[in-house]
Amino acid sequence: MVVNDFGVDPNGGSPSAGPAEETVAQILAEGGRAVAHAGSVAAAPDVREMVELCLREFDRVDILVNNAGIIIRNLVIDTTEADWDRQIDVLLKGSFLCAREVAPHMMAQGWGRIVNLTSASGLLGLPGSNAYTAAKAGVIGLTRLLAQELAFYGITVNAVAPGAHTRMGSAHPPAVDRVRRAYGLTREQLRGAVQAAREPDAVAAGVVYLASDEASYVNGQVIGVAGDRLDLWSHPQIVRSAFNGDPLTYEAVRRRFRDSVGAGLSNVVPPLPD
């Protein structure tokens, strides 16, 4: 196993080889075999070096788990371009670079497993986690695309939406807290929902299953794993359709929308707390 960890803090700063080396030490102590790699998944040369290390040490690349992530909490209006780019680069571009680098090796051997880590934020949205949410939603799209393209070669690609308490659960600015409170998403509620019987070990068990031979029938899916709970998330689908008989114009859309595809829709916005 190659353990890659750039060793940064939750905001993406202060890289260190320590975390990867500590994880490798734990694996070796349990009788496993592992090597550390401290490069950034957002940098193509580092990703190439990581895969070459795996081939050199283990001869094959069988399983890829895209778990690297950082988060910088802010409202969109308070987010700098640099902070946006850093998160997209690690979470989404990193998943792409790693998958692109391992796929030819998996295709050549006729077997492979790719498990991408997404988030409930990417599925539902969460105020104050803007680039993180966008990237995690992108990971879901990338998962479904890769599952289609690589299925011909004995490769499955799935995503896990984890629920677990980790150091990523850092504090956020008052402006974010204000918006979340408006939607009933207080810090205490979010922390309690995550911590209730949700240790990271359960998430690891789900990832290991999806990486196994037994899970060969699962492809292109988003699986929720949290504590004692497993979820299968739905794929997007059309909820309603309406036909006009003639090509649509603005007037036709205005006349038909509310009573057809727009039936039951509302935009009730809660008041912002003081």
N, C-alpha and C positions, 0 to 999 in steps of 0.2 A: 504494500500500500504506500502511495505517495501522499503525505499530508501537506497540503499547501495552506499557508496562512501568512498573509502579509504582516500580521501582527499589529494592526492599527487599533486605535480606540474606536468607540462607536461612531464618532464623527469622521473617521478616516484619517486621523493624524497619528504621528509618532510611531512609524513602522518599526517592528522588531522581529527577529528570528525566534524569540523566546517561546511564544505560544505553539508554533509548529514543533519545535524541539521538545517541549514539555509533553505534547500529545504523543509524539513518537516514543518517548521514554515510557509512557504508560502502556503503550501497545507492546513494546519489547518486554516490559516487566510481566505482562500476561502471557508471554510466549509467542506473540505474533511477530510479524516481520514488517518493518516500515522504515521509510526514509523521509526526511523533512525537506520542504522547499518553501522558501520565504519570498518568492516573487509575487508580483501583482497580476491578478487575472485580468486587469484592465489594460495590460501591456502585451501586445502580441508576441514580442520576443521572449518575455517571461513565460508565457503560456507554452510556447514551443519548447523552451528549455525544460519545463515541467514534464511535458509528455515524453521528451527524449530521455529524461531521467527515469521515467517509469519503464520505458522500453529497455533501457540499459540494465536496470535492476531486476525487472520481472519478465522481460521478453514480450509481454502482451499488455494491451489496454482493454480491460473487460468492462469496467464500471466507472462512470463519471458521476459524481455528486456535486452539483453547482450550489454551494451553500455560502459563498462569500457575500458579505453585505455590510453596508454602513448606512446610517440614517442621521440626517440633520433636520431637526423639527423646526418648522416655521410656516406661517401662512404664505401663500404664493406671492402676495404683494411684498413680502419681506425677504424673499429668497433671492440670493444673488445668482447670476449666471454660472459662476464658478462652482457654487455649492450644488446647483442643479446638475451640472455636467459631471461632477465627481460621483454623485450617486448613480446616475444613469450609466456611467462608465463601468462601475464595479458591478452593479446588480444586473443590468441588461446586456451591455456590451461584453462583460466578462463571461456571462453564460454563453453568448454567441461564440466568442473566441475559443473557449474551451471545447464546446461541442464541435466546432469546425475543425479543431486540431485532432480530436480523437476519432471523429467519424470515419475517415478513410481507413484507419487501422481496424476498427470494428467491422466495417464493410468487407474488408479483405478476409477476415476470419469468419465472417458469417454469424456473428453473435455480439451483442453488446447491450448494455443498460445505461440509460441516462436518466438521472433523477434531478429535476430542478426544484429549488425551494422558492415558492411564491409566498403569499401572505393573504390573510383576510382583508388587509388594506387594499391589495390589488384586485380583489374580488368585489368588495363593497365600497371602497373609499374610506378614508379617515382624515378629517380635517387636521392640518398641521403636519401631515406626512406626504407632502406633495410629490417630490421627485421619487421618493421611495414607493409611493402608491403607483405612480405612472410606470416605474420600472417593473414592479411586481406584476402589474397588469400586462406589460409587454412580455414578461417571462411566460405567462400563460399562453399568449399568442404564439410565441416561439416554440413552446412545448408542443402545441397542436400541429404546427407546421413541420417540425422535425419528425414527429411521429408519423406523419404522412410520407415524408420523403425517405425515411430510413427503414420503414416497415418491410421493404422488399429484401432486406439483408439480415433478418433475424434480430433486429435492434428494436427495443421498445424505449419510448421516451414519455415519462410521466412527470407530474408536478405534485409536490406535497405542500399543503398549506398548514404549517405547524401552529400549535398552541402550546407555548411553554414559557417559563420565566427565564430570561437570560439577561446579560448585561446590556442588550440592545434596548431594554426598557428604561431609557434615561429620561430625565426631566425635560419639560418643554416650556417655552416662553409664556407669559401671562396672556398674550393675545390668542395663542392657540388654546389655552385653557378656557378662555371666555367662550370661544366658538364651540368647543366640545361640550361645555356645560349647557349651552343652548339646546344641544341635541341629546342631552342626558348622558353624555359620555365623560363622566368625571374621571379624574386620575385614579381615584379609589375604586370605581366600578371596573375600569379597564384592568387595573392591577389585580383585583380580586378575581375577575373572570379568568385571567391567565394563570394565576397561581394555584387556583383550586385543583388539586390533584394533577398538576401538569408539569411534571419533570421532563427534561429534555430526553431522557432515556426512551420514553414512549415514541417520540418523533423518530429517533434512531431506529427503533424496531420497525416502524412503517417504511422507512427508507430501505432498510435491509431486505424486507419482504419484496418490495418493488424491484430490487436489484437481483432477485433470485430467479432460478429456472421456473419455479412454481408459478410466478406471476407473468408468465409469457403471454397470457390472455388479456393482460391489462396494457393498453396503449393509448396515449393521447388523453389521459384522464387527469383530473385534479382531485387529489385525495386529501381530506382533512384528517389530521392526527393530533389528538389532544387528550392527555391523561388516559382515560378508559374508553375514549370515544373515537370512532372512525366515521368519516363522512365522504360521500361521493357528490361532488359539486356538478351541477348541470352544465351542459353546453349552451351557449346562446342560441335562441330560436325565435322565430317570428311568433308573436303573440296574437296579432290580429292583422287581417288584410282587408282592403277595400278596393273595389274596382269601379272606375268611372265610366267605362264604355268608350270614351274618347281620350286622347292624350291629355294628361293633366295640365291645367293652367293654374295660376295663382287663385283665381276666383273659384275654380273647381275644388282646390284644396281647402280654401277658406270655408266653402259651403259644406263640404263633406267631413272634414277632419274631426270636428268636435263630437259628432254623433257616430263616428265609425271607429277608426283606430285610436282616437283621442278619448273615447268614452271612459269615464271613471278616473281620468287623470286629474291631478290637482297639484298646485304648487303652494302648499301651506308652509310658510317659513316661520319657525319659532322666534320669539323676540330674543335679542341678545341680552344677556344678564348685565347688570351694572358692574 
